[in-house]
């Protein structure tokens, strides 16, 4: 076999390999595109089209995708460093954790309520969770944290976990549906990046988010938020009010600050409050 014939055979083999790589299953590309379009929601299709660029003179399709920044899982390194039998001391104020370990405590409660092995997902409301599961939650707390009157705070900690559990389910809807501007139907086939099981996510959509009761409550809450000036929203970020009271308003010294002082400390911008006239009216109502 001469050199020209060997080169020609090599080129033919290379073309065959490229065809296999482009369509490894031997399917008709037109049929594949039709199936994709049938399963796409309109908003998703528009988003996918905007993320694709085909340069002039280039027959290959180039995807210019923007990686979404997502928050990683809570690791609780402070807890991971604990030795066997060692626990973290936690202080309570107004029946909630404050002090040096309050952030670790809150983070650990979040991890507990997100764990489907501890807290069941397929329940419509918190009160449907059985006492056995709640005992499991409390054990997961007391295995790590301690206080001289720990058992007296059991119900308060469980109520805290209830709030975290409800907010988490609402966050799943907000981050995976509302913020992405897609429908529940389109989100039904999406795989979440936070590790939630696909079956659990589909159950939430079918049984919770699409229920008439959930839609009614959601619409009512949205309407209520419109009446409150956004400029007067709290400016403490993730820091709870009780921590502000404990650290800055004398809570650690047994002092009980006035509601007006709490309002000012949690909503001030610099040293003053925005919307002076509106603020005066609210302060007057708090003083009465």
C-alpha positions in Angstrom: 0.0 0.0 0.0 1.5 3.3 -1.0 1.6 6.5 1.1 -1.3 8.2 -0.7 -3.6 5.3 -0.3 -2.7 5.0 3.5 -3.4 8.7 4.0 -6.8 8.4 2.2 -7.8 5.5 4.4 -6.8 7.3 7.5 -8.8 10.4 6.6 -11.9 8.1 5.9 -11.5 6.5 9.4 -11.1 9.9 11.0 -14.4 11.1 9.4 -16.2 8.0 10.7 -14.9 8.7 14.2 -16.1 12.3 14.0 -19.5 11.2 12.9 -19.8 8.8 15.8 -18.7 11.4 18.3 -21.2 13.9 17.0 -24.1 11.4 17.1 -23.0 8.3 19.1 -26.4 6.7 19.2 -26.9 6.8 15.5 -30.1 8.9 15.9 -31.5 11.4 13.5 -30.5 14.9 14.7 -33.7 16.4 13.5 -35.7 13.9 15.7 -33.5 14.7 18.7 -34.1 18.5 18.3 -37.8 18.0 18.0 -37.9 15.9 21.2 -35.9 18.6 23.0 -38.2 21.4 21.9 -41.3 19.4 22.9 -39.9 19.0 26.5 -38.8 22.6 26.8 -40.8 25.3 28.5 -41.0 28.5 26.5 -39.0 30.5 29.1 -36.3 27.8 29.2 -36.1 27.7 25.4 -35.5 31.5 25.2 -32.9 31.3 27.9 -31.1 28.4 26.2 -31.1 30.3 22.9 -29.5 33.4 24.4 -26.7 31.3 25.9 -25.6 30.0 22.5 -23.4 31.8 19.9 -22.5 30.6 16.4 -19.6 32.7 15.1 -19.5 33.7 11.5 -17.7 31.2 9.3 -17.6 28.6 12.0 -19.8 25.5 11.6 -19.4 24.4 15.2 -21.9 25.5 17.9 -20.3 27.3 20.8 -22.1 27.5 24.1 -21.4 30.6 26.1 -22.9 29.5 29.4 -22.7 31.5 32.6 -22.0 29.4 35.7 -24.5 30.1 38.4 -23.0 30.9 41.7 -24.6 28.8 44.3 -23.9 28.5 48.0 -22.2 25.3 49.1 -23.3 22.9 51.8 -22.8 23.9 55.5 -19.8 22.0 56.8 -19.8 23.2 60.5 -16.0 22.8 60.8 -16.2 23.7 64.5 -18.4 20.6 65.1 -16.1 18.4 62.9 -13.2 19.3 65.1 -14.9 18.1 68.3 -13.4 15.1 70.1 -15.4 12.2 71.3 -17.7 13.2 74.1 -16.8 16.9 73.7 -19.7 19.5 73.3 -20.1 23.2 72.6 -21.5 25.4 75.3 -24.5 27.5 74.1 -26.2 30.4 75.8 -29.9 31.2 75.5 -31.5 34.6 75.6 -35.3 35.1 75.0 -35.3 31.3 74.4 -32.9 31.5 71.5 -29.2 30.9 71.2 -26.8 33.9 71.5 -23.2 34.4 72.2 -20.0 32.9 70.7 -21.6 29.7 69.4 -24.9 31.0 68.2 -23.9 30.9 64.5 -22.7 27.3 64.8 -25.9 26.4 66.6 -28.1 27.9 64.0 -26.1 26.3 61.2 -26.4 22.9 62.8 -30.2 23.3 63.2 -30.4 24.0 59.5 -28.4 20.9 58.6 -30.8 18.9 60.7 -34.0 20.1 59.1 -32.5 19.6 55.6 -31.7 16.0 56.3 -34.5 13.8 55.0 -33.1 10.9 57.2 -34.1 12.9 60.3 -36.9 15.2 59.2 -39.4 13.6 56.7 -40.0 15.6 53.5 -43.3 14.2 52.5 -45.5 16.0 55.0 -47.7 19.0 54.3 -47.2 20.8 57.6 -44.8 20.7 60.6 -47.6 19.4 62.9 -47.8 16.2 60.8 -44.2 15.2 61.9 -44.4 12.6 64.6 -42.9 12.8 68.0 -40.4 10.1 67.2 -38.9 12.3 64.5 -38.8 15.3 66.8 -37.0 13.2 69.5 -34.5 12.3 66.8 -34.0 16.0 66.0 -33.5 16.9 69.7 -31.0 14.1 70.1 -29.0 15.4 67.2 -28.9 18.8 69.0 -28.0 17.6 72.5 -25.2 15.3 71.1 -23.3 18.5 70.1 -24.4 21.3 72.3 -24.9 21.7 76.1 -26.4 24.1 78.6 -27.1 23.7 82.3 -30.8 23.9 81.6 -30.8 22.4 78.1 -34.0 20.3 78.5 -36.0 23.4 79.4 -35.3 24.8 76.0 -36.4 21.8 74.0 -39.7 23.2 72.8 -38.2 26.5 71.9 -35.4 24.9 69.9 -37.9 22.7 68.0 -40.0 25.8 67.2 -36.8 27.4 65.9 -36.3 24.3 63.7 -39.9 24.6 62.5 -39.2 28.1 61.3 -36.1 27.0 59.5 -37.9 24.1 57.9 -40.7 26.3 56.6 -38.3 28.9 55.3 -36.2 26.2 53.6 -39.1 24.9 51.6 -40.0 28.5 50.6 -36.4 29.1 49.6 -36.4 26.0 47.4 -39.4 27.5 45.5 -37.8 31.0 45.3 -34.4 30.0 44.1 -35.4 27.2 41.7 -38.6 28.6 40.2 -39.3 32.3 41.0 -35.8 33.7 40.5 -35.3 31.7 37.4 -38.6 32.9 36.0 -39.8 29.5 35.0 -43.0 27.6 35.6 -43.6 24.8 38.1 -44.1 22.5 35.1 -40.7 23.3 33.8 -39.1 23.0 37.2 -40.7 19.6 37.7 -38.1 18.0 35.4 -35.1 20.0 36.7 -32.5 18.4 39.0 -31.7 20.6 42.0 -28.0 21.4 42.7 -28.4 21.3 46.5 -28.7 17.5 46.6 -32.4 17.2 47.3 -33.7 14.0 46.0 -35.5 14.3 42.6 -38.6 12.4 43.9 -38.9 14.6 46.9 -38.7 17.7 44.8 -41.4 16.5 42.5 -43.6 15.6 45.5 -43.1 19.2 46.8 -44.3 20.7 43.5 -47.3 18.4 43.2 -48.5 18.3 46.8 -47.4 21.7 48.2 -46.5 24.4 45.7 -49.5 23.6 43.4 -52.0 23.4 46.2 -54.7 26.1 46.4 -54.0 26.7 50.1 -50.3 27.5 49.3 -51.2 29.8 46.4 -53.7 31.7 48.6 -51.2 32.2 51.4 -48.5 33.2 49.0 -50.6 35.8 47.3 -51.7 37.2 50.7 -48.2 37.5 52.0 -47.0 39.2 48.7 -49.8 41.8 49.0 -49.0 42.5 52.7 -45.3 43.2 51.8 -46.3 45.8 49.3 -47.7 48.0 52.1 -44.4 48.2 54.0 -41.7 50.7 52.8 -38.7 48.7 51.6 -36.4 51.5 52.9 -37.5 50.6 56.5 -36.6 46.9 56.2 -34.1 45.8 58.8 -30.4 46.2 58.1 -28.9 43.6 60.4 -28.4 41.0 57.6 -28.3 37.5 59.0 -27.7 38.7 62.5 -30.8 38.1 64.6 -32.4 40.9 66.6 -31.7 39.1 69.9 -28.0 39.2 69.2 -28.2 43.0 68.6 -30.1 43.4 71.9 -27.7 41.2 73.7 -24.5 42.9 72.4 -25.5 46.5 71.9 -28.7 47.3 74.0 -27.7 45.8 77.3 -29.3 42.4 77.1 -26.2 40.8 78.5 -26.5 43.0 81.6 -30.2 42.2 82.2 -31.5 45.4 80.7 -34.8 45.4 78.7 -34.6 47.9 75.9 -37.6 49.8 74.6 -39.2 48.7 71.3 -38.3 52.1 69.8 -34.6 51.5 70.6 -34.8 48.1 69.0 -36.4 49.5 65.9 -33.8 52.2 65.6 -30.8 49.8 66.1 -32.0 47.3 63.5 -33.1 49.8 60.8 -30.7 52.7 61.0 -28.7 53.6 58.0 -25.4 54.9 59.4 -26.5 56.9 62.4 -30.0 57.9 61.2 -33.2 56.4 59.9 -34.3 56.8 56.3 -37.8 58.2 55.4 -37.9 60.6 58.3 -41.7 61.4 58.1 -42.7 57.7 57.7 -40.3 56.8 60.6 -41.8 59.4 62.9 -45.3 58.0 62.4 -44.1 54.5 63.1 -42.1 55.6 66.2 -45.2 57.4 67.5 -47.2 54.2 67.1 -44.6 52.2 69.0 -44.5 54.7 71.9 -48.3 54.4 72.4 
